[in-house]
Amino acid sequence: MTLLRLFVYGTLKPGYQPHDTLCRPWLSEHQPALVRGRLYHLPMGYPALTAEEGWVRGELLIFDDPPPNVLARLDAFEGYNPQLPPHLNPYTRQEVPVYDLNYHPLGTAGAYLMRIEDVRQLKGEWLPEGVWNRPTHLRA
């Protein structure tokens, strides 16, 4: 049995269509969670997490024994190809420490991070509260 743990902070969170399609059918549980980093809103309409000082709030998704293609589908959705060098991927999937909302450790999980240089080049807007939410009317 394989266990997949993933920290998500954008459209893969519950309540958004990509979550419904790519995550929910195989999801065992989820809970609000925190990781260290900074969150940016990108002009394309979605967020990016960087490895900087700060805290980002999202969801810890736990998949008990998902089909083998689930992670590959999530990687493709995020534009991550593990066969390419990191600088050629918009996001890289990395294992990061995850915490509950009281800052107690929950272990590690995969998370999709973007290099700060790429965020700057894309003119990402820092979200100092560390939370990203799209308006409800855009959640189709």
MIRO-453908 format. One record per residue: residue number from 1; residue in one letter; x, y, z of N, C-alpha, C in turn. Coordinates in steps of 0.1 Angstrom, whole numbers. Each point is the difference from the previous one (the first is absolute). Last residue first. Layout:
BEGIN
+-----+------+-------+-------+-------+-------+-------+-------+-------+-------+-------+
! seq ! type !   n.u !   n.v !   n.w !  ca.u !  ca.v !  ca.w !   c.u !   c.v !   c.w !
+-----+------+-------+-------+-------+-------+-------+-------+-------+-------+-------+
! NUM !    A !     X !     Y !     Z !     X !     Y !     Z !     X !     Y !     Z !
...
+-----+------+-------+-------+-------+-------+-------+-------+-------+-------+-------+
! end
This chain:
BEGIN
+-----+------+-------+-------+-------+-------+-------+-------+-------+-------+-------+
! seq ! type !   n.u !   n.v !   n.w !  ca.u !  ca.v !  ca.w !   c.u !   c.v !   c.w !
+-----+------+-------+-------+-------+-------+-------+-------+-------+-------+-------+
! 140 !    A !  -156 !   280 !  -116 !    -8 !   -10 !    -9 !     9 !   -11 !    -4 !
! 139 !    R !     5 !    41 !    31 !     2 !   -13 !     4 !    -6 !   -11 !   -10 !
! 138 !    L !    -1 !    51 !     4 !    10 !    -5 !    -9 !     2 !   -15 !     2 !
! 137 !    H !   -29 !    27 !    28 !    -6 !     0 !   -14 !    10 !    -5 !   -10 !
! 136 !    T !    13 !     5 !    46 !   -10 !   -11 !    -2 !    -5 !     0 !   -14 !
! 135 !    P !    49 !    20 !    11 !   -14 !     3 !     2 !   -10 !   -11 !    -4 !
! 134 !    R !    49 !   -13 !    16 !    -6 !     6 !   -11 !   -14 !     4 !     3 !
! 133 !    N !    43 !    -6 !    33 !   -13 !    -4 !    -3 !    -5 !     7 !   -12 !
! 132 !    W !    46 !    -9 !    35 !    -5 !     4 !   -14 !   -14 !    -6 !    -1 !
! 131 !    V !    39 !    15 !    42 !   -12 !    -8 !    -5 !    -4 !     5 !   -13 !
! 130 !    G !    35 !    19 !    29 !     3 !   -14 !    -3 !   -12 !    -9 !    -4 !
! 129 !    E !     8 !    50 !    12 !    -8 !    -9 !     9 !     2 !   -15 !    -2 !
! 128 !    P !    21 !    34 !   -28 !     6 !     0 !    13 !    -8 !    -9 !    10 !
! 127 !    L !     7 !     0 !   -53 !   -12 !     0 !     8 !     5 !    -2 !    15 !
! 126 !    W !    23 !    19 !   -50 !     2 !    -6 !    13 !   -13 !     1 !     8 !
! 125 !    E !     6 !     0 !   -54 !    -4 !     9 !    11 !     1 !    -8 !    13 !
! 124 !    G !    27 !    -6 !   -50 !   -10 !    -6 !    10 !    -2 !    10 !    11 !
! 123 !    K !    25 !     0 !   -46 !    -6 !    11 !     8 !   -11 !    -5 !     9 !
! 122 !    L !    32 !   -25 !   -29 !   -15 !     0 !    -3 !    -7 !    11 !     7 !
! 121 !    Q !    46 !    -6 !     9 !    -1 !     2 !   -15 !   -15 !     1 !    -4 !
! 120 !    R !     9 !   -11 !    45 !     4 !    14 !    -3 !    -2 !     3 !   -15 !
! 119 !    V !    -5 !   -45 !    13 !   -11 !     8 !     6 !     2 !    15 !    -3 !
! 118 !    D !    35 !   -30 !   -11 !   -11 !    -1 !    -9 !   -12 !     8 !     4 !
! 117 !    E !    37 !    -2 !    29 !     4 !     7 !   -12 !   -11 !     0 !   -10 !
! 116 !    I !    -4 !   -25 !    39 !    -3 !    14 !     3 !     3 !     8 !   -13 !
! 115 !    R !   -14 !   -52 !    -4 !    12 !     8 !     3 !    -4 !    15 !     2 !
! 114 !    M !   -36 !   -39 !    10 !     6 !     8 !   -11 !    12 !     7 !     5 !
! 113 !    L !   -30 !   -47 !    17 !     6 !    13 !     2 !     6 !     6 !   -13 !
! 112 !    Y !   -35 !   -41 !    22 !     5 !     6 !   -12 !     5 !    14 !     2 !
! 111 !    A !    -3 !   -46 !    33 !    -6 !    13 !    -3 !     7 !     5 !   -12 !
! 110 !    G !    -5 !   -47 !    35 !     4 !     6 !   -12 !    -7 !    14 !    -2 !
! 109 !    A !    10 !   -19 !    49 !    -9 !    -3 !   -11 !     6 !     7 !   -12 !
! 108 !    T !    10 !   -16 !    57 !     3 !     7 !   -13 !   -10 !    -3 !   -10 !
! 107 !    G !    -7 !     3 !    55 !     8 !    -8 !    -9 !     3 !     9 !   -12 !
! 106 !    L !   -24 !    18 !    36 !    -8 !   -11 !    -6 !     8 !    -9 !    -9 !
! 105 !    P !     8 !    40 !    43 !     4 !    -7 !   -12 !   -10 !   -12 !    -3 !
! 104 !    H !   -14 !    47 !    24 !     5 !   -13 !     4 !     4 !    -8 !   -12 !
! 103 !    Y !   -21 !    45 !     3 !    14 !    -1 !    -3 !     6 !   -13 !     6 !
! 102 !    N !   -47 !    14 !    -3 !     6 !     4 !    13 !    16 !    -2 !    -1 !
! 101 !    L !   -29 !   -13 !   -36 !    -2 !    15 !     2 !     5 !     5 !    13 !
! 100 !    D !    24 !   -43 !   -21 !   -14 !     4 !     2 !    -1 !    15 !     2 !
!  99 !    Y !    40 !   -20 !   -30 !    -4 !     3 !    14 !   -15 !     2 !     0 !
!  98 !    V !    45 !   -21 !   -33 !   -14 !     5 !     1 !    -4 !     1 !    15 !
!  97 !    P !    48 !    -4 !   -34 !    -6 !    -2 !    12 !   -14 !     7 !     0 !
!  96 !    V !    20 !   -18 !   -46 !     1 !    12 !     9 !    -6 !    -4 !    13 !
!  95 !    E !    18 !   -19 !   -52 !    -5 !    -4 !    13 !     3 !    11 !    10 !
!  94 !    Q !    -8 !     8 !   -54 !    10 !    -3 !    10 !    -7 !    -5 !    13 !
!  93 !    R !    -6 !    13 !   -57 !    -7 !    -7 !    11 !    11 !    -3 !    10 !
!  92 !    T !    -2 !    41 !   -37 !     6 !   -12 !     4 !    -7 !    -6 !    12 !
!  91 !    Y !   -12 !    37 !   -43 !    -1 !    -4 !    14 !     9 !   -13 !     1 !
!  90 !    P !     2 !    20 !   -41 !    -5 !    12 !     7 !    -1 !    -3 !    15 !
!  89 !    N !    37 !   -24 !   -31 !   -13 !    -2 !     5 !    -5 !    13 !     7 !
!  88 !    L !    45 !    -5 !   -16 !    -9 !    -1 !   -12 !   -15 !    -3 !     4 !
!  87 !    H !    37 !     2 !    31 !    -1 !    14 !    -6 !    -9 !     0 !   -12 !
!  86 !    P !    11 !   -42 !    24 !    -9 !     9 !     7 !    -2 !    13 !    -7 !
!  85 !    P !    12 !   -42 !   -30 !     7 !     7 !    10 !   -10 !    10 !     7 !
!  84 !    L !   -23 !   -43 !   -21 !     7 !    12 !    -4 !     8 !     6 !    11 !
!  83 !    Q !   -29 !   -39 !     4 !    12 !    -3 !    -8 !     8 !    12 !    -5 !
!  82 !    P !   -41 !     2 !    27 !    11 !    -4 !     8 !    12 !    -4 !    -9 !
!  81 !    N !   -40 !    35 !    -8 !     5 !   -12 !    -7 !    12 !    -5 !     8 !
!  80 !    Y !   -45 !    36 !     6 !    13 !    -5 !     5 !     3 !   -14 !    -7 !
!  79 !    G !   -40 !    32 !    -1 !    11 !     2 !   -10 !    13 !    -5 !     5 !
!  78 !    E !   -45 !    -5 !    20 !     9 !    11 !     5 !    11 !     3 !    -9 !
!  77 !    F !   -30 !   -35 !   -11 !    -8 !    12 !     2 !     8 !    12 !     5 !
!  76 !    A !    21 !   -42 !    -5 !    -3 !     6 !   -13 !    -8 !    13 !     2 !
!  75 !    D !     9 !   -25 !    39 !    12 !     6 !    -6 !    -3 !     7 !   -13 !
!  74 !    L !   -34 !   -26 !    18 !     2 !    13 !     8 !    12 !     7 !    -5 !
!  73 !    R !    -8 !   -42 !   -19 !   -10 !    10 !    -4 !     1 !    13 !     7 !
!  72 !    A !    28 !   -36 !    13 !     4 !     5 !   -13 !   -10 !    10 !    -6 !
!  71 !    L !   -10 !   -21 !    41 !    11 !    10 !     2 !     4 !     5 !   -14 !
!  70 !    V !   -33 !   -33 !    -1 !    -5 !    12 !     7 !    11 !    10 !     2 !
!  69 !    N !     2 !   -47 !   -19 !     0 !    12 !    -9 !    -4 !    13 !     7 !
!  68 !    P !     1 !   -45 !    21 !    13 !     5 !    -3 !     0 !    13 !    -8 !
!  67 !    P !   -40 !   -10 !    34 !     5 !    -6 !   -12 !    13 !     6 !    -4 !
!  66 !    P !    -9 !     2 !    52 !    -6 !     5 !   -13 !     4 !    -8 !   -12 !
!  65 !    D !     4 !    -5 !    53 !     1 !    -9 !   -11 !    -7 !     5 !   -12 !
!  64 !    D !    -9 !    32 !    37 !     4 !   -14 !     3 !     0 !    -9 !   -12 !
!  63 !    F !     5 !    55 !     8 !    -5 !   -10 !    -9 !     5 !   -14 !     5 !
!  62 !    I !    -5 !    54 !    18 !     5 !   -13 !     3 !    -7 !   -10 !    -9 !
!  61 !    L !    10 !    57 !     6 !    -8 !   -10 !    -6 !     7 !   -14 !     2 !
!  60 !    L !     0 !    52 !    22 !     8 !   -12 !    -1 !    -9 !   -10 !    -5 !
!  59 !    E !    -3 !    55 !    -6 !    -6 !   -13 !     4 !    10 !   -11 !    -2 !
!  58 !    G !     8 !    55 !    10 !    -6 !    -8 !   -11 !    -6 !   -12 !     6 !
!  57 !    R !    32 !    48 !    12 !   -11 !    -9 !     4 !    -6 !    -6 !   -12 !
!  56 !    V !    50 !    23 !    14 !   -10 !    -2 !   -10 !   -10 !   -10 !     5 !
!  55 !    W !    43 !    34 !    20 !    -9 !   -12 !     1 !   -10 !     1 !   -11 !
!  54 !    G !    54 !    20 !     7 !   -14 !     3 !     1 !    -7 !   -13 !     2 !
!  53 !    E !    49 !    12 !   -25 !    -5 !     0 !    13 !   -15 !     4 !     0 !
!  52 !    E !    17 !   -26 !   -42 !     5 !    12 !     6 !    -6 !     0 !    15 !
!  51 !    A !    -4 !   -29 !   -46 !     7 !    -4 !    12 !     6 !    12 !     6 !
!  50 !    T !   -47 !    -1 !   -30 !    15 !     1 !    -1 !     6 !    -4 !    14 !
!  49 !    L !   -49 !    -5 !   -32 !     7 !    -1 !    13 !    15 !     1 !    -2 !
!  48 !    A !   -46 !    18 !   -30 !    13 !    -7 !     0 !     5 !     0 !    15 !
!  47 !    P !   -52 !     6 !   -29 !    11 !     4 !    10 !    13 !    -8 !    -3 !
!  46 !    Y !   -40 !    18 !   -36 !     2 !   -11 !    10 !    12 !     4 !     8 !
!  45 !    G !   -16 !    26 !   -39 !   -12 !    -3 !     8 !     1 !   -12 !    10 !
!  44 !    M !    32 !    25 !   -31 !    -8 !   -10 !    -7 !   -12 !    -4 !     8 !
!  43 !    P !    33 !    30 !    18 !    -9 !     7 !   -10 !    -8 !   -10 !    -8 !
!  42 !    L !    17 !   -13 !    50 !     6 !     2 !   -13 !   -10 !     6 !   -10 !
!  41 !    H !     9 !    -2 !    56 !   -10 !    -1 !   -10 !     6 !     3 !   -13 !
!  40 !    Y !    25 !   -21 !    46 !    -2 !    11 !   -10 !   -11 !    -3 !    -9 !
!  39 !    L !    25 !   -15 !    51 !   -10 !    -3 !   -11 !    -1 !    13 !    -8 !
!  38 !    R !    40 !   -25 !    34 !    -8 !    12 !    -4 !    -9 !    -4 !   -11 !
!  37 !    G !    23 !   -31 !    43 !     1 !     6 !   -14 !    -7 !    12 !    -2 !
!  36 !    R !    -4 !   -47 !    33 !     8 !    12 !    -1 !     2 !     4 !   -14 !
!  35 !    V !   -45 !   -25 !    16 !    14 !    -3 !    -3 !     8 !    13 !     0 !
!  34 !    L !   -51 !   -23 !    19 !     9 !    11 !    -3 !    14 !    -6 !    -5 !
!  33 !    A !   -58 !   -16 !     3 !    14 !    -2 !     3 !     9 !    12 !    -3 !
!  32 !    P !   -54 !   -27 !     2 !     8 !    12 !    -1 !    14 !    -1 !     5 !
!  31 !    Q !   -23 !   -44 !   -18 !    -2 !     9 !    11 !     8 !    13 !    -3 !
!  30 !    H !   -20 !   -53 !   -21 !     7 !    13 !    -2 !    -2 !     9 !    12 !
!  29 !    E !    -5 !   -56 !   -22 !    -3 !    11 !     9 !     7 !    12 !    -3 !
!  28 !    S !    -4 !   -36 !   -31 !    -4 !    -7 !    12 !    -4 !    10 !    11 !
!  27 !    L !     1 !     1 !   -57 !     3 !     6 !    13 !    -5 !    -8 !    12 !
!  26 !    W !    -6 !    -5 !   -50 !     9 !    -9 !     7 !     4 !     5 !    14 !
!  25 !    P !   -31 !    24 !   -30 !    -4 !   -15 !    -2 !     9 !    -9 !     8 !
!  24 !    R !     9 !    49 !     0 !   -11 !    -5 !     8 !    -3 !   -15 !    -2 !
!  23 !    C !    34 !    26 !   -26 !     3 !    -4 !    14 !   -12 !    -8 !     6 !
!  22 !    L !     1 !    21 !   -46 !    13 !    -7 !     2 !     2 !    -6 !    14 !
!  21 !    T !   -42 !    23 !   -13 !     4 !    -9 !   -11 !    12 !    -8 !     3 !
!  20 !    D !   -16 !    34 !    30 !   -11 !   -10 !    -2 !     4 !   -11 !   -10 !
!  19 !    H !    29 !    37 !     8 !     0 !   -10 !    11 !   -11 !   -11 !    -2 !
!  18 !    P !     2 !    36 !   -31 !    11 !   -10 !    -2 !     1 !   -10 !    12 !
!  17 !    Q !   -34 !    35 !     2 !    -2 !   -11 !   -10 !    12 !    -9 !    -1 !
!  16 !    Y !    -9 !    25 !    47 !     4 !     4 !   -14 !    -2 !   -12 !    -9 !
!  15 !    G !    -7 !    -4 !    47 !    -8 !    11 !    -4 !     3 !     6 !   -14 !
!  14 !    P !    38 !   -25 !    30 !   -15 !    -3 !    -1 !    -8 !    13 !    -3 !
!  13 !    K !    50 !     0 !   -17 !    -7 !     0 !    13 !   -14 !    -4 !    -2 !
!  12 !    L !    32 !     8 !   -35 !    -1 !   -14 !     4 !    -7 !    -1 !    14 !
!  11 !    T !    11 !    42 !   -21 !   -12 !    -6 !    -6 !    -1 !   -15 !     3 !
!  10 !    G !    33 !    24 !    31 !    -7 !     7 !   -11 !   -12 !    -8 !    -4 !
!   9 !    Y !    33 !   -15 !    32 !    -3 !    14 !     4 !    -7 !     8 !   -10 !
!   8 !    V !    18 !   -54 !    20 !    -5 !     8 !   -11 !    -4 !    14 !     5 !
!   7 !    F !    30 !   -48 !    13 !    -4 !    13 !     5 !    -4 !     8 !   -12 !
!   6 !    L !     3 !   -56 !     8 !     3 !    12 !    -9 !    -6 !    12 !     7 !
!   5 !    R !    12 !   -57 !     4 !    -4 !    12 !     8 !     4 !    12 !    -8 !
!   4 !    L !    -8 !   -57 !    -6 !     4 !    13 !    -7 !    -6 !    11 !     9 !
!   3 !    L !    11 !   -56 !     3 !    -6 !    11 !     6 !     5 !    13 !    -7 !
!   2 !    T !    -5 !   -57 !   -11 !     8 !    12 !     0 !    -8 !    12 !     6 !
!   1 !    M !     3 !   -58 !     3 !    -8 !    12 !     0 !     9 !    12 !     0 !
+-----+------+-------+-------+-------+-------+-------+-------+-------+-------+-------+
! end
